[in-house]
Amino acid sequence: MLFMVIEYFRNGDARPVYRRFRDRGRLMPDGIVYRGSWVDADMARCFQVMECADAALLRQWMQAWEDLVDFEIVPVVTSDEARAKIEPLL
């Protein structure tokens, strides 16, 4: 399953997040696949796409960052998957 992970950097400050990432890596448990990320132009939020079969793994990963980041998790599907679901209804 795919998840859009929206990270809101505490106090709008990305530096502590990037510092930890530089020093310790992504801190993801086995079973999560990082697909890509984008940061808004204000450097206040990061949008990541993660893939995993068990959302509990995401919660475990979030615990390593929750002192620096507030999270919003949105289950998502690809555009092709969405089209396949909608097409029969048209």
Secondary structure, 3 states (H helix, E strand, C coil): CEEEEEEEEHHHCCHHHHHHHHHHCCCCCCCCEEEEEEECCCCCEEEEEEECCCHHHHHHHHHCCCCCEEEEEEEECCHHHHHHHHHHHC
